[in-house]
Amino acid sequence: MPKNNKELITRCMQITKKPFGTLPNGRVADLYTLKNSNGMEVRITNFGGIVTHLLVPASDGSKTDVVLGYDKLEGYLDNSAYFGAIIGRYANRIANGRFTIDGIVYQLPVNNGPNTLHGGNTGFDKIIWQAQPISETNSLELTYISSDGEGGFPGTLNVQVIYTLTSDNELKITYSAITDKPTHINLTHHSYFNLDGEGPILNHELMMDADRYVAVNENLIPTGELKSVEESAMDFRCFQRIGQLIDKTDRGYDHTFVLNKSNPAYPDASVVNSSKTLRIDVFTTEPGIQFYSGNFLDGSIRGKNGMIYFKHTGFCLETQHFPDSPNQPEFPSTLLLPDEVYQQTTVYRFYSN
């Protein structure tokens, strides 16, 4: 018999591992499953650090898989939508794929019009991470050494990402990195959420603790202005349907919101599903959240269980620094120096009725 609640909770936490598929180069990707004592479950592959499934239990015993993705590894090999992946070295866009450090110009491969998006052609979403389960904390530790010059970025970067599934139905993600040369880094997690499990997310309600957002040009590169959300389609300071004012945006939501950080006990963002039976709260140490409403999903992707992902089938809440920060000196800096440690934490906490 367990001696106390802590022993019972620990016993009910489980981490299992199985093969997930073979890459074209012959390397095998694994799939790790973490479960907690409430019946919540997250599945993570060490290919791209991708969260493939996130099953949240309801009071009636049913579970909803709240993330988009694929049933098999093959779908993720050409994961142009970045479903569920770790994004790096630099999440979001860098204008013209270029920045300067100490007078040296670094040119990155461009993969999004004239810009570099999410680390370029071979970002952290396309590599095999070293994986180590940590049963004591119900965590999966992923590590990767990005070599000097990889993706055009300077410095050898040692990266650690830890996924933890807590007994409070939280998916906690902690990131850390060190470098041997000055470099820019901006990591994030790129799950597409759908708290209904399927269908459009336009009737989900979003709250964002943000008075301002990062204004962008036609190529989604910041103009340098942090605009007020007042009297605009960007005002989510109170809960509002995602679809309520989406037609007043150019292409849908694909914007970085500047977080107020008014109270650490308050979530930086919250979303409630259309039936108000499931809610996600987001807490982050990062200065911004990129809210993306799945604008480029076009019905060409067939995902898990044969589901077709149409426009606005999922939304992303990517906690991160601002786009193009290496070229925007007024933004919070993304420069990492050899005597520093990059650290950030994001928590996705789920509640169900």
C-alpha positions in Angstrom: 0.0 0.0 0.0 1.3 3.5 -0.7 2.3 5.3 2.4 1.1 8.8 1.3 -0.5 10.7 -1.5 2.9 11.6 -3.0 3.8 8.0 -3.3 0.5 7.2 -4.9 0.8 10.1 -7.4 4.4 9.0 -8.3 3.3 5.4 -8.8 0.5 6.5 -11.1 2.9 8.5 -13.3 4.2 6.5 -16.2 6.7 6.9 -19.0 6.8 4.4 -21.8 8.8 4.3 -25.0 8.3 2.6 -28.4 9.7 3.0 -31.9 7.8 5.6 -33.9 9.4 5.2 -37.4 12.6 5.3 -39.4 14.0 8.4 -41.1 15.4 8.2 -44.7 18.9 8.2 -43.2 18.1 5.0 -41.3 17.9 6.6 -37.8 15.0 5.4 -35.7 12.7 7.9 -34.0 11.1 7.0 -30.7 7.8 7.9 -29.2 7.6 8.6 -25.4 4.3 8.6 -23.5 3.9 10.4 -20.2 0.8 9.9 -18.1 -0.3 11.4 -14.8 -2.6 10.2 -12.0 -5.6 12.0 -13.5 -5.5 10.2 -16.8 -3.9 13.0 -18.8 -1.5 11.8 -21.4 1.1 13.4 -23.6 3.1 11.7 -26.4 6.4 13.1 -27.6 8.8 11.9 -30.3 12.4 12.8 -30.2 12.2 13.7 -33.8 11.8 17.5 -33.6 10.7 17.2 -29.9 7.2 17.0 -31.3 4.1 16.6 -29.2 2.0 14.2 -31.3 -0.9 13.8 -28.9 -2.1 15.6 -25.8 -5.1 13.9 -24.2 -7.0 15.8 -21.6 -9.6 13.9 -19.4 -13.1 15.2 -18.7 -15.2 14.5 -15.6 -17.2 11.8 -17.5 -14.0 9.8 -18.1 -13.7 10.7 -21.8 -10.5 12.2 -23.2 -10.0 14.9 -25.9 -6.9 15.0 -28.0 -6.3 18.8 -28.1 -3.4 19.0 -30.6 -3.2 18.6 -34.4 -0.7 16.2 -35.9 -0.1 12.9 -37.7 -0.5 9.2 -36.8 2.9 8.3 -38.2 6.4 9.7 -38.4 6.2 10.0 -42.2 3.7 12.9 -41.9 6.2 14.9 -39.7 9.2 14.4 -42.1 7.8 17.2 -44.3 6.1 19.0 -41.5 5.7 22.4 -43.2 3.1 23.4 -40.6 5.5 22.7 -37.7 2.8 20.7 -35.9 3.8 20.2 -32.2 7.6 20.9 -32.7 10.4 22.6 -30.9 11.3 25.6 -32.9 14.9 27.0 -33.1 17.4 28.3 -33.4 15.1 31.3 -33.9 11.4 31.1 -33.8 9.4 33.4 -36.1 10.9 35.6 -38.8 14.2 37.3 -39.4 14.1 39.9 -42.1 16.0 38.9 -45.3 17.6 36.1 -43.2 20.3 38.4 -42.1 21.7 40.0 -38.9 25.0 41.5 -37.7 27.0 40.7 -34.5 30.1 42.6 -33.7 30.3 43.9 -37.2 30.1 40.5 -38.9 27.1 39.9 -41.2 25.5 36.5 -40.9 23.3 35.3 -43.8 20.8 32.5 -43.1 18.9 30.5 -45.7 15.6 32.1 -46.5 12.5 29.9 -46.6 9.6 32.3 -46.2 9.6 34.7 -49.1 12.6 36.9 -48.5 12.8 36.0 -44.8 14.0 33.1 -42.6 11.2 31.4 -40.6 11.6 29.1 -37.6 15.3 28.5 -38.0 15.3 28.0 -41.8 15.2 24.8 -43.8 16.7 22.5 -41.2 15.6 23.9 -37.8 15.3 22.1 -34.5 11.9 20.6 -35.7 13.8 18.4 -38.2 16.5 16.8 -36.1 16.7 13.8 -33.7 17.1 14.9 -30.1 18.8 12.8 -27.5 16.1 11.8 -25.1 16.2 10.8 -21.4 13.1 10.0 -19.4 13.1 11.3 -15.8 10.6 9.2 -14.0 10.9 11.0 -10.6 9.4 14.1 -12.1 7.4 12.6 -14.9 9.6 14.4 -17.4 11.3 13.8 -20.7 14.7 15.6 -21.2 15.7 16.4 -24.8 19.2 17.6 -25.6 20.9 18.7 -28.8 24.3 20.2 -29.8 23.9 22.6 -32.7 27.2 23.1 -34.4 28.8 26.4 -35.2 27.4 27.6 -38.5 24.4 25.3 -38.5 21.6 27.0 -40.2 23.9 30.0 -40.7 24.0 30.8 -37.0 27.3 31.4 -35.2 28.4 29.4 -32.2 28.1 25.9 -31.0 24.9 25.8 -29.1 24.1 23.3 -26.4 20.3 23.1 -25.9 18.2 21.3 -23.3 14.4 21.1 -23.4 12.4 19.4 -20.6 8.8 18.4 -21.0 7.1 17.7 -17.7 3.5 16.4 -17.2 2.4 17.4 -13.7 -0.3 16.1 -11.4 -2.1 19.5 -11.9 -2.7 18.7 -15.6 0.1 21.0 -16.7 2.4 20.5 -19.6 5.5 22.4 -18.4 8.3 23.1 -20.9 11.7 24.4 -19.7 14.4 25.5 -22.1 18.0 26.2 -21.5 21.1 26.8 -23.7 24.7 27.9 -23.7 27.0 29.0 -26.5 30.7 29.4 -27.2 30.2 32.5 -29.5 27.7 35.4 -29.4 24.6 34.2 -31.2 20.8 34.9 -31.4 18.4 32.4 -29.9 14.6 32.3 -29.6 13.0 29.0 -28.9 9.3 28.1 -28.7 6.8 25.2 -28.9 4.5 25.0 -31.9 1.5 22.9 -31.0 -1.8 23.7 -32.9 -4.5 23.4 -30.2 -8.1 22.6 -30.8 -9.9 22.3 -27.4 -13.0 20.8 -29.2 -10.8 18.1 -30.7 -11.9 18.8 -34.2 -13.7 21.5 -36.4 -13.0 25.2 -36.6 -11.7 27.1 -33.6 -13.4 30.4 -34.4 -15.9 29.9 -31.5 -13.2 29.3 -29.0 -12.8 32.3 -26.7 -9.4 33.9 -26.1 -8.1 36.2 -23.4 -4.6 37.8 -23.7 -3.0 39.9 -21.0 -1.6 42.3 -23.6 -2.2 46.0 -24.2 0.0 46.1 -27.3 1.0 44.0 -30.2 3.9 44.0 -32.7 2.9 45.8 -35.9 4.1 44.0 -39.0 4.4 44.8 -42.8 3.1 42.7 -45.7 5.9 40.2 -45.2 5.0 39.8 -41.5 8.2 41.6 -40.5 7.9 44.1 -37.6 7.7 47.8 -38.5 9.2 48.6 -35.1 6.0 49.9 -33.7 4.3 48.4 -30.7 0.6 49.3 -31.3 -2.2 49.6 -28.8 -4.9 46.9 -29.1 -7.5 49.5 -28.1 -10.5 49.5 -30.5 -9.0 46.9 -32.8 -9.4 43.3 -33.7 -6.3 42.6 -31.5 -8.1 43.5 -28.3 -8.3 40.2 -26.3 -8.0 41.8 -22.9 -11.4 40.3 -22.1 -12.6 37.0 -23.4 -13.6 37.3 -27.0 -14.5 34.7 -29.7 -11.5 34.2 -32.0 -13.8 34.6 -35.0 -15.6 37.7 -33.8 -13.3 40.2 -35.4 -11.0 38.0 -37.5 -12.5 39.4 -40.8 -11.1 42.8 -39.7 -7.5 41.4 -39.9 -5.6 41.1 -43.2 -5.2 37.3 -43.3 -6.3 36.2 -39.8 -4.2 36.3 -36.7 -0.5 35.8 -37.0 0.8 38.4 -34.5 3.0 38.7 -31.5 1.3 40.2 -28.4 3.4 42.1 -25.9 2.6 40.6 -22.5 1.8 43.0 -19.7 3.2 40.7 -16.9 0.8 42.5 -14.6 0.7 39.7 -12.0 2.6 36.4 -12.1 -0.4 34.6 -10.6 -2.5 35.6 -13.6 -2.2 33.6 -16.9 -0.7 35.4 -19.8 -3.3 33.9 -22.0 -6.4 31.7 -21.6 -8.6 29.9 -24.1 -12.0 28.3 -23.6 -13.5 25.9 -26.1 -16.8 26.4 -27.8 -18.9 24.4 -25.3 -17.0 26.0 -22.3 -16.1 22.5 -21.0 -12.3 22.8 -21.5 -9.9 25.6 -20.8 -6.2 26.2 -21.2 -4.2 28.8 -19.3 -0.7 29.8 -20.5 2.0 31.1 -18.2 5.4 32.1 -19.6 8.6 33.9 -18.7 8.8 35.2 -22.3 7.9 38.8 -23.3 5.5 37.8 -26.0 3.0 35.2 -27.4 2.6 34.7 -31.1 -1.1 34.0 -31.6 -1.7 32.2 -34.9 -5.2 31.2 -36.0 -4.2 28.5 -38.5 -4.6 30.8 -41.5 -2.4 28.7 -43.9 -4.1 25.4 -43.3 -5.9 24.9 -46.6 -7.4 21.4 -46.5 -4.4 19.8 -48.2 -3.2 18.1 -44.9 -4.8 14.8 -43.7 -3.8 14.4 -40.1 -4.6 12.0 -37.3 -7.5 9.6 -37.8 -7.8 10.8 -41.4 -8.9 14.3 -40.2 -8.5 17.0 -42.9 -7.1 20.2 -41.5 -8.9 23.2 -43.0 -8.3 26.9 -42.4 -8.7 27.8 -38.7 -8.8 24.2 -37.5 -6.2 24.9 -34.9 -4.6 27.8 -33.1 -1.0 28.3 -31.7 0.1 30.2 -28.6 3.9 30.4 -29.2 5.6 31.9 -26.2 8.7 33.7 -27.5 10.6 36.9 -28.0 9.5 39.2 -30.8 10.1 38.6 -34.5 13.2 40.0 -36.1 14.6 41.1 -32.8 18.2 40.7 -34.1 17.5 43.7 -36.4 15.2 45.6 -34.0 17.4 47.2 -31.3 14.4 48.6 -29.4 13.0 45.1 -28.8 14.1 42.8 -25.9 17.4 41.3 -26.9 17.8 37.8 -28.1 21.6 37.9 -28.1 23.2 35.1 -26.0 26.8 35.5 -24.9 29.3 32.8 -24.0 29.1 33.7 -20.3 25.3 33.6 -20.1 22.7 30.9 -19.9 19.5 31.1 -22.0 16.5 30.1 -19.9 12.8 30.2 -20.2 9.7 28.3 -19.0 6.2 27.9 -20.4 3.3 26.1 -18.7 0.1 25.0 -20.5 -2.4 24.3 -17.7 -5.7 22.5 -18.6 -9.1 22.5 -16.8 -12.1 20.5 -17.7 -15.7 20.3 -16.5 
